[in-house]
């Protein structure tokens, strides 16, 4: 397919699409015609939230937020490439693909994310040791959410 460069950018359309992102909470939107295609995307900073606990506990929010940011910025952080349901094993009752302390090689499947009835393997970005699995089996995940850390 030959991709033609637009002669003129329709600023009103770009602004309208950006407004739709804001109104709907989406991170990207695409629209196109026969000879053109427009994609508007926005990145959002990760938000750290404290999980509710069974017993009352005094929690300092600032340190927890900084720890979350450090984990997410780790060079071995594995983040969700899509929205879906995360599974740690290939099938119910089977052993997990990986658990903390396991040695993994680059490209080895760490977990899978089911999205629209398709099972998508999530590979290790590098060889090393799994130091954390940050999600539970069967947990819904969001795009960009921290899944695991490999050192």
NUVO-269111 format. One line per field, with one value per residue (C-alpha): residue number from 1; x, y, z. Coordinates in steps of 0.02 Angstrom, whole numbers, plus 32768, in hexadecimal, padded with zeros to 4 digits. Example, Ala and Ser with C-alpha at 12.3 -4.5 7.8 and 13.67 -1.06 7.14 Angstrom:
BEGIN
seq: c(1 / 2)
X: c(8267 / 82AC)
Y: c(7F1F / 7FCB)
Z: c(8186 / 8165)
END
This chain:
BEGIN
seq: c(1 / 2 / 3 / 4 / 5 / 6 / 7 / 8 / 9 / 10 / 11 / 12 / 13 / 14 / 15 / 16 / 17 / 18 / 19 / 20 / 21 / 22 / 23 / 24 / 25 / 26 / 27 / 28 / 29 / 30 / 31 / 32 / 33 / 34 / 35 / 36 / 37 / 38 / 39 / 40 / 41 / 42 / 43 / 44 / 45 / 46 / 47 / 48 / 49 / 50 / 51 / 52 / 53 / 54 / 55 / 56 / 57 / 58 / 59 / 60 / 61 / 62 / 63 / 64 / 65 / 66 / 67 / 68 / 69 / 70 / 71 / 72 / 73 / 74 / 75 / 76 / 77 / 78 / 79 / 80 / 81 / 82 / 83 / 84 / 85 / 86 / 87 / 88 / 89 / 90 / 91 / 92 / 93 / 94 / 95 / 96 / 97 / 98 / 99 / 100 / 101 / 102 / 103 / 104 / 105 / 106 / 107 / 108 / 109 / 110 / 111 / 112 / 113 / 114 / 115 / 116 / 117 / 118 / 119 / 120 / 121 / 122 / 123 / 124 / 125 / 126 / 127 / 128 / 129 / 130 / 131 / 132 / 133 / 134 / 135 / 136 / 137 / 138 / 139 / 140 / 141 / 142 / 143 / 144 / 145 / 146 / 147 / 148 / 149 / 150 / 151)
X: c(8000 / 8046 / 8034 / 8017 / 804C / 7FBB / 7FBD / 7F68 / 7F46 / 7E94 / 7EB5 / 7DFC / 7DF6 / 7E92 / 7E49 / 7DA3 / 7DFB / 7E64 / 7DC3 / 7D79 / 7E12 / 7DF6 / 7D3B / 7D46 / 7DE8 / 7E32 / 7EEC / 7EE6 / 7E6D / 7E7F / 7E19 / 7E35 / 7DF3 / 7E20 / 7EC9 / 7EED / 7EFA / 7F03 / 7F36 / 7F31 / 7F7D / 7F9D / 800B / 7FD9 / 804A / 8034 / 7FCA / 7FFA / 7F6B / 7F70 / 7F10 / 7E8D / 7EC2 / 7E5F / 7EA3 / 7EB9 / 7F6C / 7FC5 / 8002 / 8078 / 8040 / 80DD / 8158 / 80DF / 80CC / 8188 / 81A2 / 811D / 8171 / 821D / 81D8 / 8180 / 8221 / 828D / 82E7 / 82A0 / 81ED / 816D / 80D5 / 802F / 8030 / 7F72 / 7ED4 / 7E98 / 7E97 / 7F3E / 7F60 / 7FFD / 7FEA / 7FC4 / 7F23 / 7EC2 / 7F1C / 7FC2 / 8064 / 8086 / 80F3 / 8168 / 816A / 81DB / 8289 / 827E / 8309 / 82C3 / 8310 / 82EC / 824A / 820B / 8150 / 8133 / 8075 / 7FE9 / 7F67 / 7EBF / 7E78 / 7DDE / 7DEA / 7EA0 / 7F2A / 7FC1 / 8066 / 80C7 / 8182 / 8213 / 826B / 8314 / 835F / 836C / 830E / 8257 / 8255 / 819D / 80F8 / 808C / 7FE3 / 7F75 / 7F38 / 7E96 / 7EAB / 7E73 / 7F05 / 7F10 / 7F85 / 802E / 800C / 80A3 / 8096 / 8140 / 81F6 / 828C / 833D)
Y: c(8000 / 80AA / 8126 / 81D8 / 8269 / 82DC / 8382 / 83D8 / 83A0 / 83B9 / 840B / 840A / 834D / 8335 / 83A3 / 8346 / 829E / 82DE / 831A / 826B / 8221 / 8296 / 8276 / 81B8 / 8198 / 813B / 8146 / 8140 / 814F / 8131 / 816D / 8164 / 816B / 811E / 8177 / 81B5 / 817D / 81E3 / 81A2 / 820B / 81BF / 81F8 / 81A8 / 81AA / 81A3 / 8106 / 811F / 80C9 / 8099 / 8048 / 7FA4 / 7F97 / 7F2D / 7EC3 / 7F1A / 7FD6 / 8005 / 80AC / 80C1 / 8145 / 8166 / 81C1 / 8130 / 80B2 / 8120 / 8133 / 8076 / 8056 / 80CF / 807F / 7FD0 / 800A / 8060 / 7FC7 / 7F8E / 7EDF / 7F1A / 7EBE / 7F29 / 7EF6 / 7F16 / 7F10 / 7F0C / 7E5E / 7DD4 / 7D96 / 7CDD / 7C9E / 7BE9 / 7B9E / 7B4F / 7B3D / 7AC9 / 7AD0 / 7B14 / 7BCE / 7C02 / 7C58 / 7C87 / 7CF8 / 7CAC / 7C4F / 7C67 / 7C95 / 7CB0 / 7D41 / 7D21 / 7C9C / 7CAA / 7CF3 / 7CFB / 7D12 / 7D98 / 7D68 / 7DF3 / 7DD8 / 7D19 / 7D19 / 7CDC / 7D4F / 7D13 / 7D93 / 7D71 / 7D9B / 7E36 / 7DEF / 7D58 / 7D5C / 7D38 / 7D5F / 7DCD / 7DF9 / 7DC7 / 7E62 / 7E18 / 7D89 / 7CFB / 7D2B / 7DE4 / 7E66 / 7ED4 / 7F7E / 7FB7 / 7FE6 / 7F94 / 7F44 / 7E86 / 7E47 / 7E76 / 7E12 / 7E3B)
Z: c(8000 / 7FD0 / 805C / 8023 / 808E / 80B9 / 805F / 80EF / 81A1 / 81D9 / 8283 / 82AE / 8298 / 8302 / 838B / 8382 / 8392 / 8425 / 847A / 8462 / 84BA / 854C / 8557 / 8549 / 85A9 / 8514 / 84F3 / 8435 / 83A5 / 82EA / 8258 / 819D / 80EE / 8047 / 8035 / 80E5 / 8199 / 823A / 82E6 / 8384 / 8421 / 84D2 / 8556 / 860B / 86A2 / 870D / 87A7 / 8849 / 88BB / 8967 / 8974 / 89FD / 8A92 / 8B0C / 8BA7 / 8BC0 / 8B95 / 8B8C / 8AD9 / 8A94 / 89E0 / 89A4 / 89BE / 8971 / 88D7 / 88C3 / 88D5 / 884F / 87D8 / 87F7 / 87D4 / 8736 / 86F9 / 871C / 867C / 8694 / 86B2 / 8649 / 8625 / 85DA / 851E / 851A / 8583 / 85B0 / 8631 / 8670 / 868A / 86E0 / 86A2 / 85F7 / 8638 / 86DB / 8754 / 86F6 / 873F / 8727 / 8694 / 8711 / 87C8 / 8830 / 883D / 8796 / 8716 / 866B / 85C0 / 854A / 84EC / 8565 / 8589 / 8637 / 862D / 85AE / 8596 / 854E / 84E2 / 8476 / 8489 / 844E / 84C2 / 84B0 / 84FA / 8560 / 854B / 85BE / 8578 / 85AE / 8602 / 86BF / 875F / 877A / 8815 / 8815 / 87C8 / 87E3 / 87AE / 87E6 / 8779 / 8721 / 874A / 86CA / 8693 / 8640 / 85B7 / 8601 / 86AB / 86FE / 86EC / 8728 / 8744 / 8704 / 8741)
END
